[in-house]
Structures are given as C-alpha cells and as structure tokens.
Amino acid sequence: MRLPASKSLSSATALLALIAPIVAPLFSGFVIANGALAATENAAADKTQVNTGKSADDKAYPGVVQLIVDASDLDRKIFNIRASIPVQAGPLTLYFPEWLPGKHGTNGALNQLAGLRFSGNQQVIAWKRDPLNMYAFHLQIPAGVSQLNAEYQFLSPTDDKFGRVTMTPEIIGVQWNNMILYPAGAASDQIHIQPTLILPTGFQFGSALELAEQHEKLSPSQNQSQSQSQSQSQSQNEFQFKPVTLEQLVDSPVFAGKYFKRFDLNPGAKIPVHLNVVADKPESLNATPEQIAAHQVLVQQATILFGSQHYHHYDFLLSLSDEFSGIGLEHHQSSENGVRPGYFSDWTKKSSGRDLLAHEYTHSWNGKFRRPADLLTPHFNTPMQDSLLWVYEGQTQYWGYVLAARSGLMKQEHIRDVLANVAAYYDHQSGRSWRNLQDTTNNPVFVNRRGQAWSDYQRDEDYYREGALLWLEIDAQLRALSQEKRSLNDFASKFFGVNDGSTTPLSYQLNDIIRTLNDIQPFDWGHFLQERVEGLQSKTPTASLELAGWKLVYTEKPSEYAKASEDASHDNDFLYSLGFSLDKTGKISRLLFNSPAGKANILSGSVIIAVNGKSYKAEALKSAITNAKTQKQAIELIVRHGDYYRTIRLDYFEGLKYPALVRNNLIPDRLSKILTPLK
C-alpha cells in the first residue's frame, strides 16, 4: 500500500489457542538477543519454504458461494448485495473481513454494512453479533436448510468525512472485502465464490477477474488478455465472473466508469499488462503516446529488474477524480491507484506522485509474491503482524522511486528532490531519538492512520520513507563493497525472480534477507540491519545519500519540483525554517516538535493571523523570515487556536531553508547510476 497525504474469537483462551500455532513458527528464523534481532543458523536455513499460513489439514468449504453485487444505485451510493451460501443444519458463524492485506491493520469497513437479513427455505433466520468480536455473526441453521440466502447493503460514504468514497455518478470502485460475508472454519483459499456484478448502463470496467464463458462469447475481442475492459450493449450490464477463491476475490477489485479508457502496456507480449483508467470527465482520459510509452517502459524495466512475472495478466486500475477518493493499494495481479484529474493533462507542470504506479506494481513481487511470514494468515479475520514492513513497504518505496526514474515517469532531478525532502524530514525528526524504525511497523495496528498532532515526535509509518533511505544505503553499500560490480539489482533478481510465473505466495523471514545479501556481497549485514532497524538513531540518516555520492544541503529557494508540489497541495512550506507548513488559509498542517515554532508552544491546527503587525500572507511571512536573517529582529506572529489568540515572538535568524542535494565529487555518482534504465 502507498502511504497517503484503514477478533476472531469470543474468549481469551480460544484466541490464544488460535494464534499460538500461527505465531510460534514466525519466530523460528530469529531470536531476541540483548533486545536485538540476531539471525539463527539451522539445517533448513538454505531453503526458503512456501508458507501459506494454513495447517496441512485444511479442507475446502463444500459448494460454491453465489455472490451478486448490484452497483447501479448511483443516486444513493449504495451497493445492494445478495448471496447464497451452502450450509448444513446447526450453528454457523459468518465473518466480515477485518484484517486486510496491503492495509496492514484492522481496516474492515464494518460500519458501512447495513440491512442484514438471512433466510432459508422461505423462513427468516435470526442472526446475532458476537459481543466481543464485532466482525462475527452467529446463526443457527434449521434442519432442512442447505442454502442460506443473505441480503444486505454496503453504504459507500457520501463524503470523505464519513470514509473513503467508492461510488460517484461517474466512477465505481468495488472492493470485494466490503461485499462479502464468509463462513468461519475454512481458509480463504478454500472457500470458492461465483461473483456477479451489475453496473449502471454504459459503464465499462477493468479488473483482474475473468469473465465466465457466456460473457466471453459476447465480446471475444476484448477478452484476449483474460483481464477485462468491457463495452457491452446497453442491455448487457450484468457480468458474471469465473469462480475464484475468497482470497483471489478480495485480491481482485474492480474500477468501473462512465468515462473509461484502456491502454496496452505490454503490446505483443505473452503476458498482458493494461492500464485501465476511469475519470470524472472524458477529457481527463486524453493521454499522449509519450505518456503511455513511459508506462510501457515501467513494465519493461520492472521485468528486467526482477527477472520474473508473478501474474498471468496484470491490470493497473487508475481513477482520475476530485470526487472518488484517492488510493494506492496493491494486489497480486492488479492495483488500485487514485489521483487527481490532472495526471495526464498537467504532465509537464508537475510530476509529484508519479511514482505511485511504480510503487504498487513493485508490490506484485514484493508483498504479494514474496511475503513476510507473519503476514500470511489463514483468513481475513486472523490478526496479522507487521514486523517486516521495512522490507515489504520500505524496499517497495525505494523501487518505486527508482522505477519511476528508469521509466521516464519522473526525471532524475525530481527523484533527487524527493530524496532531499525525505532526508531533510528525518534530519529534523525528534522521534528517532526514542523510538526505533522497527517499532513504527506497529503503527497500522494501533494508530490506524489517525492524525497525530506531533507526528514527527510520536513517529508515523516511517518504515516507508526511512525504509527507502535504508535500502538506498544498502544499494550504495553493495556497489561500494564490490567495486561497483554488484548492487540491489542483483538482490531483486535473486530474491524476487524465483519461481517465474508462480502466483503462490513465497514467504520470507529476516534471515532470508540477510542470507541473500551475503550471497551477493559478504558483509556483516545482520549487524548492519540490527543497528539501522532496531537502534535509536540520534544521527541524521544521510549516510545513504553520502555513500551514493550526494550531500543534503539547505537553500533559500525551493526547487522547481518543490514549488510545483506546493502549488498542487496549496501548502506553504516553512518546515525547515520556522518548523511548520501552512495551508492556503494560514492553518498549520504540519509541525515539528523541536522546531522554533514547536518550542514556542505553537500547536498544530493553529492559524497564523498576522505577521509583524500585518495580515498573514505567505509572501509576507517569507519576507519576514528573510529580513530577520539580516536585521536580527524577532518575527512576531499573532496566532489563533480555537477561541484563543496569542502574540508569539520567534528569535529565528537563519533565513528560509529548502532541502536539496548537491554532488560530492570525492565519491562516485552511484545515485545517477541507480536511476539509469537497465538494459
């Protein structure tokens, strides 16, 4: 998943009984020694095992669940759902998915489930929610009932304040985990489902799901890749897909739209890759050949890098909208990507965020195929553990930057600007002195992406961006140690390139990472990772940039990339001078704990009313900061927080500061080499 700008048993004893056999094997690859991870040696260390997170005696759930999702109620933004579930007489528990892959925490949108009714043999069957596990529903199936009929709705939020908007008059996003109730007692890859989707007249869609035979006959020319972009006649708006497992269904969302366009990103290849785009307006779909060519190069460069493709076909799902909520979420054979409408039309003006598709595409290898062992759980109501997210997300963030540059989606200088901003943030982050990178992998579970007033001191999901710096340092270290003969490219092909064509997840643990790095270039990688991941980092994390041949500096003017990013977000960045960023109204949107503003007791959410006795304007504040440097006069701010006004003097005389990278000619330019396309 891309970081944005979401109980299975009713008694503690039963919960421990469930978790114990799952958790215990996850610690077989390492031990805790003096509070740090240390790789263990054992006879099986030379073999990577397939771990599905399921016991050997798992059996298939009998029969096929019939699921019909009617997504045609655009006016009320309601998904109407019917399901028929094979059952036997006796107690039955149904789950609504809670722990969702790619979201790394409890993100099931249970509050948006409504209208739940069950019946069988034309009689109503009562249900009761588990008092401790809100995602579990208990029923008693009467004798003689073999099919349980369910009717319910998923209510898409009508505004962002209620949650993620998944239905607008022009765009529909179907995340099947929001549409399904599934029976307890079987693993997610042992429950088979026949999904049917009803769309508004004229809507077209993209998905990794494959249509059932009768629909293939209707439109064979559009079915060549087995991934769907359908343009049916007006009476053909009901689409039945081939039966899949519950695991595959949840991993295969649908983007549908009134305005839709599909681009071939791997023309003539045996393994199809397509970009499926939906938008608020048809003109947003107009992409130039050069823009599509960059996306095609992304596919080529990723295939060269990883040396494998772990999908039968791949579909990028991309929404260009101000109304349909943004997203970046990985799946094995597709990805959900949501950005603003100017993705194509503002191509030359801004490239901020154009690493999104590269990031989510990388997850097909890192996260979906090669997956941390503690994230391979039997079903979607088994708690997940996130201990290796600094690999899962951190290395993916790194490859997202690299592949964006290698493909031409972003310029090298723009990636340098991104890295400068990332390094600058951690150069100023107070929380690194008390909380290590490893512990931030727990954030998705207990913070769950709620806002934090002091995010730099509390720490956020830093395994993404600090993780990217870590993997840049590993890449540069591999190059330096091997006299430029080996690199993280070799790690990518060796670690992710195995079992070409397989879509079966292959688990890994920390010792697998260390062993692969040592196979490429001998070094004390265990100690290196222990220090970087588990150590308290009071020093600034600029070693990666320095080893790559660049230095972090601060200038008085933002780069063109940074200015374009400010214009796009309507924010004004004073983060590395006074210590805050402001939105267009003067409200503080980000605040650094130990900055001049933080030390002056200014709070996040405060509004700057006046600067040196005059009404606040961004340019006025910039001038005040510049003048204070030469005149050595304090900057006076009038600040409002709620109903309270305060006058604050900031004794800051260092001028405006914007991060940038400059070359260190004493060290080879490894960063430019890293960002250069592979051949």
SEBAVO-882847 format. One line per 10 residues: number of its first residue (from 1); their letters; for each residue x, y, z negated of C-alpha. Coordinates in nm, 3 decimals. Each point is the difference from the previous one (the first is absolute). Example, Ala and Ser with C-alpha at 12.3 -4.5 7.8 and 13.67 -1.06 7.14 Angstrom:
residues 2
1> AS> 1.230,-0.450,-0.780 | 0.137,0.344,0.066
//
This chain:
residues 679
1> MRLPASKSLS> 0.000,0.000,0.000 | 0.106,0.353,0.065 | 0.017,0.224,-0.308 | -0.258,0.282,0.053 | 0.033,0.409,-0.033 | -0.652,-1.088,-0.526 | -0.373,-1.259,-0.942 | -0.059,-0.279,0.128 | -0.097,-0.184,-0.328 | -0.219,0.078,-0.296
11> SATALLALIA> 0.227,-0.119,-0.281 | 0.362,0.066,-0.090 | 0.071,-0.373,-0.029 | -0.133,-0.073,0.346 | 0.189,0.295,0.143 | 0.328,-0.128,-0.138 | -0.077,-0.346,0.134 | -0.050,0.144,0.347 | 0.300,0.230,0.006 | 0.258,-0.226,-0.167
21> PIVAPLFSGF> 0.054,-0.243,0.291 | 0.012,0.292,0.243 | 0.232,0.229,-0.193 | 0.249,-0.257,-0.128 | 0.151,-0.092,0.339 | 0.051,0.365,0.086 | 0.278,0.029,-0.257 | 0.192,-0.305,0.121 | 0.219,0.213,0.226 | 0.135,0.236,-0.266
31> VIANGALAAT> 0.049,0.036,-0.374 | -0.001,0.299,-0.228 | 0.351,0.057,-0.126 | 0.062,0.295,-0.233 | -0.311,0.165,0.141 | 0.115,-0.031,0.364 | -0.075,-0.233,0.289 | 0.266,-0.259,0.070 | -0.022,-0.243,0.290 | 0.003,-0.365,-0.099
41> ENAAADKTQV> 0.171,-0.283,0.181 | -0.183,-0.327,0.051 | -0.010,-0.286,0.240 | -0.287,0.150,0.196 | 0.167,0.338,0.035 | 0.104,-0.063,0.358 | -0.356,-0.062,0.120 | -0.285,0.248,0.029 | -0.327,-0.170,-0.078 | -0.344,0.072,0.136
51> NTGKSADDKA> -0.211,0.111,-0.292 | -0.368,0.055,0.060 | -0.076,0.061,-0.366 | -0.236,-0.300,0.000 | 0.011,-0.340,-0.161 | 0.051,-0.316,0.201 | -0.351,-0.132,-0.067 | -0.188,0.300,0.142 | -0.293,-0.117,0.206 | -0.202,0.177,0.265
61> YPGVVQLIVD> -0.330,0.148,-0.109 | -0.271,-0.208,0.167 | -0.175,0.157,0.297 | 0.032,0.341,0.163 | -0.123,0.327,-0.148 | -0.208,0.200,0.249 | 0.060,0.374,-0.041 | -0.190,0.269,0.192 | 0.099,0.365,-0.045 | -0.231,0.261,0.151
71> ASDLDRKIFN> 0.197,0.323,0.034 | -0.260,0.188,0.204 | -0.145,0.218,-0.279 | 0.216,0.304,0.078 | -0.241,0.255,-0.147 | 0.025,-0.137,-0.354 | 0.352,-0.149,0.037 | -0.123,-0.340,-0.119 | 0.125,-0.346,0.094 | -0.290,-0.248,-0.026
81> IRASIPVQAG> 0.127,-0.351,-0.067 | -0.150,-0.349,0.014 | 0.179,-0.320,-0.088 | -0.083,-0.369,-0.010 | 0.223,-0.202,-0.232 | 0.001,-0.383,-0.018 | -0.065,-0.101,-0.362 | -0.090,-0.290,-0.226 | -0.238,-0.003,-0.294 | 0.154,0.123,-0.322
91> PLTLYFPEWL> 0.201,0.301,-0.120 | 0.168,0.217,0.261 | 0.230,0.301,-0.037 | 0.046,0.249,0.283 | 0.288,0.248,0.012 | 0.020,0.347,0.149 | 0.369,0.047,0.101 | 0.194,0.195,-0.263 | 0.376,-0.044,0.061 | 0.064,0.101,0.359
101> PGKHGTNGAL> 0.317,-0.072,0.202 | 0.182,0.314,0.106 | -0.158,0.207,-0.275 | 0.200,-0.172,-0.274 | -0.264,0.045,-0.269 | -0.366,-0.025,-0.097 | -0.156,0.195,0.283 | -0.324,-0.182,0.077 | -0.273,0.260,0.062 | -0.251,-0.180,-0.221
111> NQLAGLRFSG> -0.184,0.322,-0.088 | -0.113,0.028,0.364 | -0.175,-0.340,0.000 | -0.380,0.036,-0.030 | -0.335,-0.172,0.057 | 0.123,-0.348,-0.095 | -0.267,-0.269,0.046 | 0.024,-0.381,0.028 | -0.246,-0.265,0.114 | -0.018,-0.364,0.105
121> NQQVIAWKRD> -0.283,-0.209,0.137 | -0.211,0.317,-0.004 | 0.040,0.049,-0.375 | 0.180,0.284,-0.177 | 0.316,-0.102,-0.183 | 0.107,0.223,-0.288 | 0.357,0.117,-0.050 | 0.193,0.131,-0.299 | 0.324,0.194,-0.001 | 0.277,-0.142,-0.218
131> PLNMYAFHLQ> 0.026,0.227,-0.309 | 0.381,0.000,0.005 | 0.076,-0.043,0.370 | -0.211,0.255,0.184 | 0.097,-0.146,0.339 | -0.160,-0.339,-0.078 | -0.370,-0.083,0.047 | -0.151,-0.312,-0.155 | -0.297,-0.191,0.145 | -0.180,-0.326,-0.070
141> IPAGVSQLNA> -0.083,-0.176,0.328 | -0.330,-0.196,-0.022 | -0.025,-0.360,0.110 | -0.069,-0.037,0.370 | 0.169,0.326,0.103 | 0.291,-0.058,0.241 | 0.024,0.351,0.148 | 0.018,0.311,-0.216 | -0.125,0.309,0.181 | 0.144,0.334,-0.110
151> EYQFLSPTDD> -0.102,0.352,0.095 | 0.181,0.312,-0.114 | 0.150,0.330,0.118 | 0.336,0.165,-0.005 | -0.049,0.375,-0.039 | 0.276,0.188,0.175 | 0.080,0.320,-0.193 | -0.168,0.302,0.154 | 0.284,0.226,-0.112 | 0.366,-0.045,-0.095
161> KFGRVTMTPE> -0.080,0.081,-0.364 | -0.193,-0.329,-0.021 | 0.272,-0.211,0.159 | 0.137,-0.081,0.341 | -0.245,0.089,0.282 | -0.027,-0.302,0.232 | -0.298,0.102,0.216 | -0.066,0.320,0.194 | -0.226,0.069,0.299 | 0.296,-0.078,0.226
171> IIGVQWNNMI> 0.221,-0.250,-0.186 | -0.054,-0.319,-0.200 | 0.262,-0.187,-0.200 | -0.089,-0.352,-0.109 | 0.216,-0.133,-0.281 | -0.138,-0.349,-0.050 | 0.102,-0.016,-0.366 | -0.276,0.258,-0.059 | -0.254,-0.214,0.184 | 0.049,-0.343,-0.156
181> LYPAGAASDQ> -0.100,-0.191,-0.312 | 0.185,-0.330,-0.007 | -0.036,-0.314,-0.215 | 0.239,-0.066,-0.285 | 0.190,-0.327,-0.018 | 0.182,0.004,0.334 | 0.303,0.179,0.137 | -0.055,0.282,0.249 | 0.150,-0.203,0.284 | -0.238,-0.287,-0.078
191> IHIQPTLILP> -0.325,0.196,0.043 | -0.121,0.028,0.360 | -0.220,0.283,0.122 | -0.184,0.072,0.324 | -0.017,0.383,0.021 | -0.243,0.197,0.214 | 0.012,0.377,0.039 | -0.284,0.223,0.122 | 0.112,0.340,0.129 | -0.188,0.309,0.117
201> TGFQFGSALE> -0.083,0.004,0.370 | 0.298,0.095,0.214 | 0.266,-0.040,-0.271 | 0.322,-0.178,0.097 | 0.242,-0.161,-0.242 | 0.346,-0.134,-0.064 | 0.090,-0.288,-0.232 | 0.229,-0.299,-0.037 | -0.314,-0.216,-0.021 | -0.086,-0.205,0.308
211> LAEQHEKLSP> -0.349,-0.018,0.147 | -0.192,-0.325,0.008 | -0.040,-0.176,0.334 | -0.332,0.152,0.100 | 0.141,0.352,-0.018 | 0.317,-0.097,0.181 | -0.219,-0.100,0.294 | -0.164,0.342,-0.003 | 0.323,0.195,0.044 | 0.294,-0.227,0.095
221> SQNQSQSQSQ> 0.209,0.283,0.143 | 0.015,0.165,-0.341 | 0.090,-0.320,-0.180 | 0.335,-0.077,0.159 | 0.194,0.064,-0.321 | -0.260,-0.160,-0.229 | -0.005,0.331,-0.189 | -0.306,0.202,0.067 | -0.080,0.330,0.162 | -0.360,-0.047,0.102
231> SQSQSQNEFQ> -0.211,0.215,0.230 | -0.326,-0.189,0.016 | -0.326,0.111,0.157 | -0.239,0.186,-0.227 | -0.194,-0.312,-0.097 | 0.316,-0.190,-0.095 | 0.092,0.159,-0.331 | 0.010,-0.319,-0.213 | 0.337,-0.170,-0.004 | 0.061,-0.346,-0.139
241> FKPVTLEQLV> 0.359,-0.088,-0.076 | 0.173,-0.334,-0.017 | -0.007,-0.162,-0.346 | 0.297,0.095,-0.216 | 0.112,-0.058,-0.357 | -0.085,0.256,-0.264 | 0.369,0.092,-0.012 | 0.004,0.067,0.375 | -0.327,0.192,-0.010 | 0.114,0.242,-0.271
251> DSPVFAGKYF> 0.325,0.041,0.196 | -0.185,0.097,0.324 | -0.188,0.331,-0.033 | -0.191,0.170,0.281 | 0.017,0.359,0.125 | -0.297,0.089,0.220 | -0.087,0.328,0.162 | -0.225,0.197,0.225 | 0.318,0.139,0.158 | 0.252,-0.277,0.053
261> KRFDLNPGAK> 0.308,-0.066,0.210 | 0.234,-0.296,0.016 | 0.365,0.004,0.107 | 0.219,-0.296,0.092 | 0.326,0.024,-0.196 | 0.158,-0.322,0.124 | -0.097,-0.016,0.371 | 0.068,-0.329,0.172 | 0.116,-0.172,-0.321 | -0.122,-0.339,-0.123
271> IPVHLNVVAD> -0.084,0.146,-0.339 | -0.239,0.296,0.041 | 0.026,0.317,-0.207 | -0.263,0.273,0.033 | -0.068,0.344,-0.143 | -0.374,0.041,-0.067 | -0.094,0.364,-0.060 | -0.327,0.146,-0.128 | -0.063,0.373,-0.042 | -0.249,0.268,-0.099
281> KPESLNATPE> 0.014,0.146,0.350 | 0.088,-0.152,0.338 | 0.272,0.258,0.073 | 0.200,-0.122,-0.300 | 0.054,-0.328,0.187 | 0.195,0.162,0.282 | 0.352,-0.137,-0.028 | 0.276,0.068,0.250 | 0.199,-0.284,0.161 | 0.306,0.120,-0.194
291> QIAAHQVLVQ> -0.183,-0.029,-0.331 | -0.116,-0.353,0.073 | 0.349,-0.088,0.123 | 0.139,0.088,-0.345 | -0.248,-0.241,-0.161 | 0.102,-0.268,0.249 | 0.365,0.054,-0.092 | -0.100,-0.042,-0.367 | -0.121,-0.352,0.080 | 0.317,-0.074,0.197
301> QATILFGSQH> 0.234,0.131,-0.269 | -0.179,-0.188,-0.279 | 0.018,-0.324,0.198 | 0.374,0.048,0.061 | 0.060,0.091,-0.366 | -0.183,-0.292,-0.157 | 0.060,-0.253,0.277 | -0.347,-0.147,-0.044 | -0.371,0.071,0.020 | -0.220,-0.144,-0.274
311> YHHYDFLLSL> -0.334,0.061,0.169 | -0.188,-0.151,0.292 | -0.108,0.351,0.102 | 0.025,0.332,-0.180 | -0.244,0.292,-0.012 | 0.082,0.346,-0.131 | -0.327,0.156,-0.119 | 0.033,0.379,0.007 | -0.264,0.257,-0.098 | 0.038,0.369,0.090
321> SDEFSGIGLE> -0.248,0.177,-0.223 | -0.076,0.276,-0.247 | -0.298,-0.194,-0.137 | 0.103,-0.367,-0.006 | 0.244,-0.036,-0.291 | 0.368,-0.042,0.072 | 0.171,-0.329,-0.071 | 0.316,-0.202,0.048 | -0.055,-0.368,-0.076 | 0.185,-0.302,0.132
331> HHQSSENGVR> -0.138,-0.329,0.125 | 0.177,-0.295,0.156 | -0.132,0.046,0.354 | -0.128,0.358,-0.022 | 0.023,0.317,-0.205 | -0.236,0.279,-0.105 | 0.137,0.346,0.071 | -0.194,0.323,-0.051 | 0.132,0.351,0.078 | -0.129,0.342,0.102
341> PGYFSDWTKK> -0.134,0.060,0.354 | 0.318,0.172,0.129 | 0.209,-0.317,0.016 | 0.026,0.024,0.380 | -0.107,0.359,0.068 | 0.250,0.156,-0.247 | 0.283,-0.237,0.092 | 0.257,0.270,0.076 | -0.095,0.218,-0.298 | 0.043,-0.253,-0.278
351> SSGRDLLAHE> 0.135,-0.349,-0.049 | -0.067,-0.025,-0.373 | -0.152,-0.338,-0.079 | 0.077,-0.161,0.334 | 0.191,-0.273,-0.183 | -0.337,-0.135,-0.123 | -0.054,-0.255,0.277 | 0.364,-0.111,-0.021 | -0.041,-0.054,-0.375 | -0.318,-0.204,0.024
361> YTHSWNGKFR> 0.131,-0.200,0.297 | 0.313,-0.094,-0.198 | -0.228,-0.150,-0.264 | -0.094,-0.278,0.243 | 0.351,-0.133,-0.073 | 0.066,0.148,-0.343 | -0.296,-0.055,-0.231 | -0.231,-0.214,0.211 | 0.236,-0.268,0.140 | 0.285,0.024,-0.255
371> RPADLLTPHF> -0.186,0.067,-0.322 | 0.112,0.031,-0.363 | -0.091,-0.319,-0.183 | -0.194,0.183,-0.270 | -0.230,0.153,0.262 | -0.107,-0.338,0.142 | -0.311,-0.073,-0.201 | -0.273,-0.263,0.054 | -0.279,0.250,0.061 | -0.097,0.365,-0.030
381> NTPMQDSLLW> -0.099,-0.018,-0.366 | 0.332,-0.132,-0.129 | 0.222,0.276,-0.144 | 0.302,0.088,0.214 | 0.346,0.105,-0.120 | 0.197,0.269,0.177 | 0.357,-0.057,-0.118 | 0.159,0.010,0.348 | -0.185,0.297,0.147 | 0.335,0.180,0.033
391> VYEGQTQYWG> 0.067,-0.261,0.271 | -0.355,-0.040,0.134 | -0.067,0.375,0.023 | 0.345,0.155,-0.046 | 0.167,-0.183,0.285 | -0.312,0.046,0.215 | 0.013,0.375,-0.067 | 0.361,-0.006,0.115 | -0.074,-0.194,0.319 | -0.294,0.232,0.063
401> YVLAARSGLM> 0.240,0.295,0.013 | 0.255,-0.191,0.208 | -0.247,-0.141,0.253 | -0.173,0.337,0.037 | 0.335,0.145,0.109 | 0.106,-0.297,0.214 | -0.331,0.005,0.187 | -0.009,0.374,0.059 | -0.312,0.052,-0.213 | 0.214,0.239,-0.204
411> KQEHIRDVLA> 0.327,0.177,0.074 | 0.314,-0.089,-0.194 | 0.022,0.351,-0.143 | -0.355,-0.034,-0.131 | 0.086,-0.325,-0.176 | 0.301,0.178,-0.153 | -0.237,0.270,-0.126 | -0.226,-0.268,-0.149 | 0.295,-0.164,-0.176 | 0.120,0.338,-0.125
421> NVAAYYDHQS> -0.339,0.066,-0.159 | -0.013,-0.347,-0.154 | 0.351,0.033,-0.146 | -0.073,0.352,-0.125 | -0.309,-0.117,-0.184 | 0.194,-0.268,-0.187 | 0.285,0.247,-0.048 | -0.247,0.192,-0.217 | -0.213,-0.282,-0.142 | 0.005,-0.003,-0.381
431> GRSWRNLQDT> -0.163,-0.340,-0.040 | 0.302,-0.193,0.132 | 0.175,0.068,-0.333 | -0.248,-0.211,-0.201 | -0.178,-0.233,0.245 | 0.172,-0.228,0.250 | -0.099,-0.072,0.358 | -0.111,-0.354,-0.087 | -0.263,0.125,-0.241 | -0.161,0.220,0.266
441> TNNPVFVNRR> -0.113,-0.320,0.176 | -0.262,-0.027,-0.279 | -0.163,0.330,0.097 | -0.257,-0.144,0.244 | -0.147,-0.205,-0.286 | -0.022,0.247,-0.289 | 0.007,0.337,0.179 | -0.198,-0.116,0.305 | 0.090,0.316,0.192 | -0.177,0.233,-0.236
451> GQAWSDYQRD> 0.150,0.348,-0.008 | 0.270,0.080,-0.257 | 0.068,0.350,-0.127 | 0.374,-0.067,-0.042 | 0.057,-0.255,0.274 | 0.375,0.063,0.023 | 0.041,-0.059,-0.376 | -0.251,-0.283,-0.032 | 0.126,-0.145,0.329 | -0.222,-0.113,0.282
461> EDYYREGALL> 0.026,-0.287,0.250 | 0.365,0.083,0.057 | 0.079,-0.348,0.129 | -0.109,0.141,0.339 | 0.228,0.300,0.051 | 0.276,-0.066,-0.252 | -0.016,-0.357,0.128 | 0.067,0.133,0.351 | 0.310,0.182,-0.126 | 0.114,-0.322,-0.168
471> WLEIDAQLRA> -0.025,-0.194,0.327 | 0.178,0.278,0.187 | 0.283,-0.035,-0.250 | 0.003,-0.379,0.050 | 0.011,0.048,0.378 | 0.286,0.250,-0.023 | 0.181,-0.223,-0.251 | -0.025,-0.301,0.232 | 0.146,0.207,0.282 | 0.281,0.139,-0.214
481> LSQEKRSLND> 0.099,-0.336,-0.151 | 0.003,-0.175,0.338 | 0.188,0.274,0.187 | -0.323,0.082,0.188 | -0.048,-0.359,0.122 | -0.311,-0.085,-0.204 | -0.304,0.189,-0.122 | -0.354,-0.031,-0.131 | -0.098,-0.090,0.357 | 0.166,-0.335,-0.070
491> FASKFFGVND> -0.199,-0.037,-0.321 | -0.324,0.071,0.190 | 0.060,-0.270,0.261 | 0.128,-0.256,-0.250 | -0.268,0.056,-0.264 | -0.308,0.080,0.210 | 0.092,-0.172,0.326 | -0.050,-0.356,-0.121 | -0.294,-0.217,0.113 | -0.068,0.209,0.308
501> GSTTPLSYQL> -0.371,-0.001,0.085 | -0.112,-0.126,-0.341 | -0.276,0.190,-0.181 | 0.034,-0.211,-0.316 | 0.138,0.218,-0.283 | 0.354,-0.086,-0.110 | 0.068,0.104,-0.357 | 0.317,0.149,-0.143 | 0.148,0.091,-0.334 | 0.283,0.228,-0.107
511> NDIIRTLNDI> 0.265,-0.271,0.038 | -0.101,-0.043,0.367 | 0.073,0.369,0.061 | 0.337,-0.019,-0.174 | 0.100,-0.321,0.178 | -0.085,0.138,0.343 | 0.197,0.319,-0.062 | 0.299,-0.206,-0.113 | -0.026,-0.220,0.309 | 0.029,0.312,0.214
521> QPFDWGHFLQ> 0.272,0.174,-0.202 | 0.146,-0.132,-0.328 | -0.039,0.250,-0.281 | -0.132,0.006,-0.355 | -0.352,0.072,0.122 | -0.159,-0.137,-0.316 | 0.175,0.258,-0.217 | -0.058,0.272,0.260 | -0.376,-0.061,0.008 | -0.019,-0.040,-0.375
531> ERVEGLQSKT> 0.161,0.340,-0.047 | -0.214,0.176,0.264 | -0.333,-0.164,-0.077 | 0.011,-0.053,-0.376 | 0.245,0.264,-0.112 | -0.098,0.345,-0.120 | 0.117,0.234,0.272 | 0.098,0.333,-0.148 | 0.221,0.068,0.301 | -0.156,0.127,0.321
541> PTASLELAGW> -0.063,-0.274,0.261 | 0.208,0.156,0.275 | 0.254,-0.283,0.033 | -0.197,-0.147,0.288 | 0.023,0.321,0.201 | 0.366,0.053,-0.085 | 0.093,-0.353,0.102 | -0.194,0.054,0.321 | 0.213,0.307,0.079 | -0.230,0.283,-0.111
551> KLVYTEKPSE> -0.034,0.234,-0.298 | -0.307,0.150,-0.165 | 0.011,0.380,-0.014 | -0.252,0.278,-0.060 | -0.057,0.289,0.239 | -0.208,0.316,-0.021 | -0.212,-0.084,0.304 | -0.209,-0.311,0.064 | 0.073,-0.211,0.305 | -0.240,0.009,0.294
561> YAKASEDASH> -0.127,-0.342,-0.109 | -0.060,0.116,-0.358 | -0.175,0.318,0.120 | -0.225,-0.203,0.231 | -0.082,-0.232,-0.291 | -0.088,0.299,-0.217 | -0.225,0.139,0.271 | -0.173,-0.335,0.043 | -0.065,-0.045,-0.374 | -0.070,0.371,-0.063
571> DNDFLYSLGF> 0.238,-0.022,-0.296 | 0.285,0.233,-0.092 | 0.309,-0.169,-0.134 | 0.185,0.158,-0.291 | 0.078,-0.340,-0.153 | 0.380,0.034,-0.014 | 0.007,0.364,-0.102 | -0.275,0.079,-0.253 | -0.110,-0.363,-0.021 | -0.345,-0.015,0.157
581> SLDKTGKISR> -0.193,-0.024,0.324 | -0.311,0.211,0.059 | -0.303,-0.055,0.219 | -0.136,0.281,0.215 | -0.198,0.144,-0.295 | 0.308,0.024,-0.224 | -0.094,-0.307,-0.206 | 0.290,-0.215,-0.120 | -0.024,-0.338,0.168 | 0.336,-0.141,-0.115
591> LLFNSPAGKA> 0.213,0.094,-0.298 | 0.344,-0.115,-0.116 | 0.030,-0.068,-0.373 | 0.344,0.154,-0.064 | -0.026,0.278,0.256 | -0.008,0.373,-0.089 | -0.380,-0.009,0.028 | -0.028,-0.318,-0.205 | 0.220,0.138,-0.276 | -0.213,0.316,-0.004
601> NILSGSVIIA> -0.305,-0.213,-0.089 | -0.176,0.051,0.333 | -0.241,-0.289,0.060 | -0.090,-0.195,0.310 | -0.332,0.127,0.133 | 0.070,0.358,-0.106 | -0.060,0.279,0.252 | 0.252,0.276,0.070 | -0.204,0.323,-0.005 | 0.272,0.265,0.035
611> VNGKSYKAEA> 0.373,0.035,0.069 | 0.187,0.297,-0.150 | -0.325,0.191,-0.048 | -0.145,-0.064,0.349 | -0.258,-0.253,0.122 | 0.147,-0.338,0.080 | 0.105,-0.073,0.354 | 0.248,-0.270,0.097 | 0.222,0.252,0.177 | -0.005,0.229,-0.303
621> LKSAITNAKT> 0.122,-0.282,-0.223 | 0.275,-0.089,0.248 | 0.114,0.362,0.003 | -0.004,0.014,-0.380 | 0.220,-0.309,-0.024 | 0.244,0.142,0.257 | 0.013,0.340,-0.168 | 0.054,-0.152,-0.344 | 0.318,-0.163,0.128 | 0.160,0.334,0.087
631> QKQAIELIVR> -0.162,0.228,-0.257 | 0.013,-0.244,-0.292 | -0.351,0.098,-0.109 | -0.242,-0.256,-0.141 | -0.299,-0.105,0.212 | -0.328,0.091,-0.169 | -0.304,-0.215,0.071 | -0.361,0.027,-0.115 | -0.129,-0.355,-0.027 | -0.353,-0.127,-0.060
641> HGDYYRTIRL> -0.074,-0.344,-0.139 | -0.372,-0.054,-0.052 | -0.132,0.310,-0.182 | 0.342,0.101,-0.133 | 0.236,0.257,0.154 | 0.367,0.033,-0.087 | 0.287,0.222,0.109 | 0.317,-0.203,0.045 | 0.356,0.119,0.064 | 0.230,-0.236,0.186
651> DYFEGLKYPA> 0.373,0.070,-0.036 | 0.087,-0.168,0.328 | 0.271,0.155,0.220 | 0.110,-0.275,0.239 | -0.217,0.090,0.296 | -0.211,-0.218,0.226 | 0.110,-0.361,0.035 | -0.091,-0.246,0.273 | 0.172,-0.338,0.032 | 0.207,-0.089,0.306
661> LVRNNLIPDR> 0.268,-0.247,0.103 | 0.342,0.101,0.133 | 0.270,-0.223,0.142 | 0.295,-0.115,-0.205 | 0.264,-0.049,0.267 | 0.221,-0.201,-0.237 | -0.245,-0.293,0.022 | -0.126,-0.169,0.319 | -0.343,0.116,0.115 | -0.175,-0.323,-0.093
671> LSKILTPLK> -0.343,0.161,-0.025 | -0.004,0.101,0.367 | 0.110,-0.351,0.092 | -0.279,-0.146,-0.214 | -0.260,0.215,0.176 | 0.126,-0.085,0.350 | -0.213,-0.248,0.201 | 0.117,-0.361,0.011 | 0.082,-0.162,0.333
//
